[in-house]
Amino acid sequence: MIVFPNAKINIGLNVVSKREDGYHNLETIFYPIKLTDALEFVESDKTKLTTSGITLDSAPEQNLILKAYHLLKADFSLPPLHFYLHKVIPFGAGLGGGSSDAAFTLKTLNGFYNLGLTSEKLENYAAQIGADCPFFMHNKPTFATGIGNKFHEIELELSGYEIVILKPDVSVSTPEAYKNVIPRNPKFRLSEIVKNPVNDWKNLIVNDFENSVFPKYPQIAELKQCLYKLGAGFASMSGSGSAVFGIFQHLPANLENKIPDGVLLYR
């Protein structure tokens, strides 16, 4: 079995309020993109994970793929599996790669081994892994509220545009990004704002994490401006960073030669 877990971008992110449990209520739009990992499952005598591609920053046994497997293994009879992950989606980038790997693990095991789990039950397993993990169960443009775990499917189509991702050689942890964020109640909901033309989003849509991340990592802010200079209709940091994305109607010629040295380019 081979599947290709995809990344997502956050179009806007408003930190609305701090909750009594210490978490924050927010609103954002998750949009699936074509950047993918490759994940293969093979029955084996021992459950383990082997990786290639981008070197991960944690031990294989801590990977969310194995967490997803063991969640199902606790409730169903599953054979030992050897997982092979070729990692392409950068971590610490706000692109949801780890959550996507876990979600695709849950979906694939459910289908291949006929576990009979409904979408709702799969989402309950996914929610135990991470707040954005259930999004990848449906993988459609979604307006998310709560702690990023209440989903409302929306009409948003960007297939006529080119999406470019830039990833500097830094990673941003979510607690770090939250550290200096001041919650605020936005005047207009993102689900309404995105009905405007993409070229109008620059003056309407914000990612509140940029205010806390950009001062510490100015190279991320510079990449956002780089995308605008190259002609992006809209550019933003995704999630809590460190990747930034630009939405283009037309890509400039020789794009690769116009990106700063040491920055990863995905398109």
Summary of the structure (lengths in Angstrom):
residues: 267
radius of gyration: 18.6
end to end distance: 26.0
largest distance: 56.2
contacts: 869
relative contact order: 0.18
helix: 29%
strand: 28%
